Amino acid sequence: MAKGKVYLVGAGPGDPGLITWKGLKILQQAEVVIYDGLVGRAILQYADAGAEQICADELLEGEKGNRDYAKRQDRINQLMIERAKEGKRVVRLKSGDPFIFGRAVEEMEALAKNRIEFSVIPGVTAANAAACFTGIPLTARGISSTVLFATGHEAPRKEGGYVNWEEVARVDTIVLYMAVENLSSIAEKLILCGRKPETPVAVISRVSEIGQKLVVDSLGGVYKKATAENISAPAIVIIGEVVKKEKSFNWFRKSRKVLFTGISSERFFEKGIIFHLPLIEIRPLEDYGEMDDLINRVESFDWIVFSSRFGVLYFFRELFKMGLDARALKGIKIAAIGSSTAGKLREYGIAADLIPERESAKGLIMEFKKRGIKGASILLPRSDIADKGLTEGLRNLSARVYPCVAYHNVMPDNLPDLDFEFFDEIIFTSPSTVRNFIKRYGKPAKKIKIRTIGPVTRREAEKWNLLA
């Protein structure tokens, strides 16, 4: 059996959008993904559904947080080698960048010793992300021409430590990884080595993620302030005069924070910062027998009405599985509830015959009323929790309607805890996003502006008194 290949891929600092394009493409082709516990779970959704996913932090007898790093590293190395020797395509998904405090050397040595082919894909390291997401340039003309990255948590076996704090103290800008627990003693060492106690310091936790926190103080006072603000690992510490730029350039702090709850494309050019946290998840059915039966007699329908782009996706998936294609729809008129659904249809070479001006179930019913559909046979692929208003409205126009469940609409597992003091606005995109939000988080604080997309979503928000 030919050996597989291993990619060491940098996943970036936390925001799933910060993985590189090449890293993402490689992840999508992987058969095995061995990922760090700090890797954002949202990134893993891009892996193939059939890929084996293994959390490196849980390798020792399932003990999450086991602090025997050497044993855990040995197990990671063993797993990569085993899967590669099985001929698998393996991705070792590492937080940040593999070559910045990422233990990549130990892994490359093990792979090279076993003659396993490997490649390394860089990632956005936490230091760069922390600087960018706080408006603190690591270099600046006339202020800082030297930067140093150092660990603030050395292995206990290193007698005296490898970090020469006297040399570190001379550098313009100091960036520390894994330093929160030792921040007090590190500050003392730097002051003893000549750094002024009033030197500006920034501590950034949860870099690039929802709930990123920042503390700015002096070298002499930062530990006390970080402790008071409950700053915890993982965090980055930036020390130097460049920290003063944060006051002018921290776009992240100054921007409006908007939580977007839908699953449509992220909206980068809206005002403020959009945090994409889908509160719904689309899953296929276990059994498509009902839909397959209807597709087998698809020529008997006058219309197929698609009320979402996912109805389009799963309808055509089944059509193709049955050895058919768009030609099977010859002579059948196609309606789409809106432009997004119509766009999905175009991906399959179908131009919708009807798109209502008012993009909603009511808009569709109004358009069909104008046309007259008495006696028409209509296939309606939909979700398992779709509002029955469209079905009933079409039947009230004397059409014969065949609703068919095409996919499940469920609440995602493992939604994170959120501090809603962080947000200024929440956008709900469907009634199910409203219901799932209430179920997981309860009612948001009154100070948070609520925005809804579409009249049905608005009614659901009004039902829960969110728009008062």
C-alpha positions in Angstrom: 0.0 0.0 0.0 1.3 3.5 -0.9 1.8 5.8 2.0 -0.4 8.8 2.3 0.7 12.4 2.8 0.5 14.7 5.8 -0.1 18.5 5.7 0.7 20.6 8.7 -1.9 23.4 8.3 -2.1 26.6 10.2 -5.7 27.3 11.1 -5.2 30.9 12.2 -6.0 32.5 15.6 -9.7 31.6 15.9 -11.9 33.3 13.4 -12.6 30.6 10.8 -12.3 33.1 8.0 -8.6 33.6 8.8 -7.5 30.2 7.6 -5.7 30.6 4.3 -7.4 29.7 1.0 -4.9 26.9 0.3 -5.2 25.6 3.9 -9.0 25.4 3.5 -8.8 23.6 0.2 -6.5 21.0 1.7 -8.7 20.6 4.7 -11.7 19.9 2.4 -9.8 17.0 0.8 -8.5 15.4 4.0 -9.6 11.9 5.1 -8.2 12.4 8.6 -8.1 15.7 10.6 -6.0 15.9 13.8 -6.8 19.3 15.3 -5.7 21.3 18.3 -8.2 22.1 21.0 -7.7 25.8 20.3 -8.8 25.5 16.7 -12.2 27.1 16.2 -14.8 24.4 15.7 -16.4 26.4 12.9 -13.4 25.6 10.8 -14.1 21.9 11.1 -17.4 22.2 9.3 -15.4 22.7 6.1 -13.8 19.2 6.4 -15.4 16.4 4.4 -18.4 14.9 6.2 -16.8 11.5 6.1 -13.4 12.6 7.4 -12.2 11.2 10.7 -11.8 14.1 13.2 -9.5 13.7 16.2 -9.0 16.4 18.9 -5.3 16.3 19.9 -6.2 17.6 23.4 -8.3 14.5 24.1 -5.8 11.8 23.0 -4.7 10.5 26.4 -7.5 8.2 27.5 -10.0 10.9 26.6 -8.7 13.2 29.3 -9.3 16.7 28.1 -6.7 19.0 29.5 -4.2 16.3 30.4 -1.0 18.3 31.0 1.5 15.6 30.0 2.4 17.4 26.8 5.3 15.0 25.9 3.0 11.9 26.0 0.3 13.7 24.1 2.8 14.8 21.4 4.0 11.3 21.1 0.4 10.1 20.5 -0.1 12.8 17.9 3.0 11.7 16.1 2.0 8.1 16.3 -1.5 8.9 14.9 -0.2 10.9 11.9 2.3 8.1 11.0 -0.4 5.3 11.4 -2.9 7.0 9.3 -0.4 8.0 6.6 0.9 4.4 6.4 -2.8 3.4 5.9 -2.6 5.5 2.7 -4.8 8.3 4.2 -4.8 12.0 3.3 -3.9 13.5 6.7 -4.2 17.1 7.9 -2.6 18.1 11.2 -4.6 21.3 11.9 -2.7 23.6 14.2 -3.8 26.8 16.0 -2.2 29.9 14.5 0.9 29.2 12.5 2.6 25.8 12.7 6.1 27.3 13.1 5.3 29.8 15.8 5.3 27.9 19.2 3.4 25.1 17.4 5.6 22.1 18.2 6.0 21.5 14.4 9.6 20.4 14.8 8.7 17.3 16.8 6.1 16.4 14.3 8.3 16.9 11.2 11.1 14.9 12.9 8.7 12.0 13.4 7.3 12.1 9.9 10.8 12.4 8.3 12.1 9.5 10.4 9.3 7.3 9.1 9.7 8.6 5.5 6.3 10.1 5.4 5.9 12.9 2.8 4.7 16.1 4.4 4.1 19.8 3.5 3.6 22.9 5.7 0.9 25.5 5.1 1.4 28.7 7.0 -1.3 30.3 9.1 -2.1 33.7 10.6 -0.3 33.7 13.9 -2.0 35.1 17.0 0.6 37.9 17.3 -0.2 39.4 13.9 -4.0 38.9 14.5 -3.9 40.5 17.9 -2.0 43.5 16.5 -4.4 43.9 13.6 -7.6 43.4 15.6 -6.5 46.1 18.2 -5.0 48.7 15.8 -1.5 48.2 17.4 1.2 48.1 14.7 4.1 45.9 15.7 6.4 48.2 13.8 6.0 51.9 13.2 8.4 54.4 11.7 10.2 56.4 14.4 8.7 54.2 17.2 9.6 50.5 16.6 12.0 48.9 14.1 12.5 45.7 16.0 10.0 43.0 17.1 10.5 39.9 19.2 8.2 36.9 19.8 8.8 35.0 23.0 7.1 32.4 25.1 5.9 33.3 28.6 5.6 29.7 29.6 8.8 27.7 29.3 9.0 23.9 30.0 9.8 23.2 33.6 12.9 21.2 32.6 14.6 24.2 31.3 16.9 25.2 34.2 17.0 29.0 34.3 15.0 29.2 31.1 16.0 29.8 27.5 14.6 33.3 27.4 17.3 35.9 28.0 15.1 38.7 29.5 18.0 41.2 29.4 18.1 40.9 25.6 14.3 40.8 25.4 14.0 44.1 27.4 16.1 45.9 24.8 13.7 45.2 21.8 11.3 47.9 20.7 8.2 45.7 20.6 7.9 42.5 22.6 5.1 40.0 21.9 4.5 37.2 24.4 2.7 34.0 23.9 1.3 31.9 26.8 2.2 34.6 29.3 -1.0 35.3 31.2 -0.3 33.0 34.1 3.3 34.4 34.5 2.5 38.0 33.6 3.4 39.4 37.1 6.9 37.7 37.2 7.6 38.6 33.6 6.8 42.2 34.2 9.1 42.2 37.2 12.0 40.7 35.2 11.6 43.2 32.4 11.6 46.1 34.8 14.7 44.7 36.6 16.3 44.4 33.1 15.8 48.1 32.4 12.4 48.4 30.9 10.5 51.4 32.4 7.5 50.5 34.6 5.3 53.0 32.7 6.0 51.1 29.4 2.5 50.6 27.7 1.2 47.0 27.6 -1.8 45.4 25.9 -3.2 42.0 26.7 -5.6 40.5 24.2 -7.6 37.4 24.8 -9.7 35.4 22.4 -8.0 37.1 19.5 -10.3 37.6 16.4 -13.2 35.7 18.0 -16.6 36.8 19.3 -15.9 38.2 22.7 -12.3 39.4 22.1 -11.2 41.3 25.2 -8.5 43.9 25.6 -6.7 45.4 28.6 -4.2 48.3 28.3 -2.1 49.4 31.2 1.5 50.0 32.1 4.1 47.3 32.6 4.0 47.9 36.3 0.2 47.7 36.6 -1.0 45.4 33.8 -1.1 42.2 35.8 -3.4 43.7 38.4 -5.7 45.1 35.7 -5.7 41.9 33.6 -6.7 39.9 36.7 -9.5 42.3 37.6 -10.8 42.1 34.0 -10.7 38.2 34.2 -8.4 38.0 31.2 -7.5 34.4 30.7 -5.6 32.2 28.2 -5.3 32.0 25.3 -4.0 35.6 25.2 -1.3 37.7 23.5 0.8 40.3 25.3 2.2 43.3 23.4 4.7 45.5 25.2 6.2 48.7 23.8 5.4 52.3 22.7 3.4 51.0 19.7 0.6 50.2 22.2 -0.2 53.9 22.4 -1.5 53.7 18.8 -4.4 51.5 20.1 -6.2 54.6 21.3 -6.4 56.1 17.8 -6.6 53.0 15.6 -8.5 50.3 17.4 -11.2 49.9 14.8 -12.4 46.7 16.5 -13.2 48.5 19.8 -14.8 51.5 18.1 -17.0 49.6 15.6 -20.6 48.5 16.1 -20.8 44.8 16.9 -23.5 42.9 15.0 -24.4 39.2 15.5 -25.7 37.6 12.3 -27.7 34.5 13.0 -28.3 33.1 9.5 -26.4 30.8 7.2 -26.2 33.0 4.1 -23.0 34.6 3.0 -21.2 36.9 5.5 -22.0 40.6 5.0 -18.6 42.3 5.1 -19.6 45.7 3.8 -22.4 46.5 6.2 -21.6 49.1 8.8 -19.9 47.7 11.9 -18.4 44.3 12.4 -20.5 41.3 11.5 -20.0 38.2 13.6 -21.4 35.2 11.8 -23.0 32.7 14.2 -25.5 30.5 12.4 -28.3 29.4 14.7 -29.7 26.9 12.2 -28.0 23.9 10.6 -29.2 22.2 7.5 -29.0 18.4 7.5 -30.0 15.8 4.9 -32.8 13.3 5.5 -32.0 9.7 6.5 -34.5 8.5 4.0 -35.5 10.2 0.7 -38.0 7.5 -0.3 -40.9 10.0 -0.5 -39.0 12.5 -2.6 -37.7 9.7 -4.9 -41.3 8.5 -5.5 -42.4 12.1 -6.5 -39.3 12.6 -8.7 -40.2 9.3 -10.5 -43.4 10.9 -11.6 -42.1 14.5 -11.9 -43.6 14.8 -15.4 -47.1 14.8 -13.9 -46.5 18.2 -12.2 -47.3 21.6 -13.7 -45.2 23.5 -11.2 -42.3 22.9 -8.8 -42.2 25.7 -6.2 -38.9 26.1 -4.3 -39.2 28.1 -1.0 -35.5 28.0 -0.2 -32.1 27.4 -1.9 -31.7 24.2 0.2 -34.9 22.8 -1.3 -33.2 23.3 -4.6 -29.9 21.7 -3.4 -31.5 18.5 -2.1 -34.0 18.2 -4.9 -31.3 18.2 -7.5 -29.1 16.0 -5.5 -31.8 13.3 -5.5 -32.6 13.9 -9.2 -28.9 13.3 -10.1 -28.7 10.2 -7.8 -31.6 8.7 -9.9 -29.6 9.2 -13.1 -31.7 12.2 -14.2 -30.8 15.8 -14.9 -32.6 19.1 -15.7 -34.0 17.7 -18.9 -36.4 15.7 -16.7 -38.1 19.0 -15.9 -39.0 19.8 -19.5 -42.4 21.4 -19.7 -42.7 22.0 -15.9 -42.8 25.6 -14.7 -40.5 26.6 -11.9 -41.2 29.1 -9.2 -38.7 30.5 -6.6 -39.6 32.4 -3.5 -36.9 35.0 -4.0 -33.6 36.0 -5.7 -31.4 33.8 -3.5 -33.4 30.7 -4.4 -33.5 31.7 -8.0 -29.7 32.1 -8.0 -29.4 28.5 -6.7 -31.6 27.3 -9.5 -29.3 29.0 -12.1 -26.4 26.9 -10.8 -28.3 23.9 -12.2 -29.1 25.6 -15.5 -32.7 26.6 -14.5 -34.2 30.1 -15.0 -37.2 30.5 -12.7 -40.5 31.2 -14.5 -41.8 33.0 -11.5 -40.0 35.1 -8.8 -42.5 37.3 -6.8 -41.7 41.0 -6.4 -42.5 40.6 -2.7 -40.0 37.8 -1.8 -42.2 35.8 0.6 -44.8 33.0 0.8 -47.5 35.7 0.6 -45.8 37.2 -2.4 -45.8 33.9 -4.2 -49.5 33.3 -3.4 -50.4 36.7 -4.7 -48.5 36.0 -8.0 -50.2 32.7 -8.4 -53.6 34.2 -7.7 -53.0 36.6 -10.6 -52.1 33.8 -12.9 -54.8 31.3 -11.8 -53.7 27.8 -10.9 -57.0 26.0 -10.4 -56.4 22.3 -10.8 -52.7 22.7 -11.2 -50.4 20.0 -9.7 -47.6 21.6 -7.6 -44.6 19.9 -6.1 -43.3 21.8 -3.0 -39.9 20.6 -1.7 -39.4 22.2 1.8 -37.8 21.8 5.2 -39.2 19.7 8.0 -40.2 22.8 10.0 -41.4 25.0 7.1 -44.4 27.2 7.7 -47.6 25.6 6.3 -48.9 28.9 5.1 -47.6 28.5 1.5 -49.1 25.0 1.2 -52.5 26.2 2.5 -52.4 29.3 0.4 -51.9 27.4 -2.8 -54.6 24.9 -1.9 -57.0 27.8 -1.3 -56.4 28.7 -4.9 -57.7 25.2 -5.8 -54.3 23.8 -6.7 -53.3 20.2 -5.9 -50.2 20.6 -3.7 -47.7 17.9 -2.8 -45.4 19.1 0.0 -42.3 17.1 0.4 -39.7 17.3 3.1 -36.2 17.7 1.5 -34.0 18.5 4.5 -33.9 19.0 8.2 -33.6 22.5 9.8 -32.1 22.0 13.3 -30.3 24.0 16.0 -26.5 23.5 15.8 -24.8 21.5 18.5 -22.3 23.2 20.9 -23.3 26.8 20.4 -20.8 28.9 22.4 -21.5 30.9 25.5 -21.7 34.6 24.7 -21.4 37.8 26.6 -24.1 40.0 25.2 -22.6 43.1 26.6 -20.3 42.8 23.6 -23.0 43.2 21.0 -24.9 46.3 19.8 -27.3 44.5 17.3 -28.6 41.1 16.4 -29.9 40.2 13.0 -32.5 37.4 12.8 -32.9 35.8 9.3 -35.8 33.4 9.9 -38.3 32.4 12.5 -36.2 29.4 13.5 -33.2 31.6 14.2 -35.4 33.5 16.7 -36.7 30.4 18.4 -33.2 28.8 18.6 -31.8 32.0 20.0 -34.4 32.1 22.8 -33.9 28.4 23.5 -30.1 28.7 23.8 -29.6 32.3 25.2 -33.0 33.6 26.4 -34.1 37.2 25.6 -31.4 39.6 24.7 -30.8 42.8 26.7 -33.1 45.7 25.8 -30.1 47.8 24.8 -29.4 45.5 21.9 -31.1 46.6 18.6 -33.0 43.7 16.9 -33.3 43.6 13.2 -35.3 41.0 11.3 -35.3 39.9 7.6 -38.7 39.3 6.2 -42.2 39.7 7.6 -42.4 36.1 8.9 -39.3 36.5 10.9 -40.6 39.8 12.2 -43.8 38.2 13.4 -41.8 35.6 15.3 -39.7 38.3 16.9 -42.8 40.2 17.9 -44.3 37.0 19.4 -41.3 36.9 21.8 -41.5 40.7 22.5 -38.1 41.3 21.0 -39.0 44.4 19.1 -40.5 46.5 21.9 
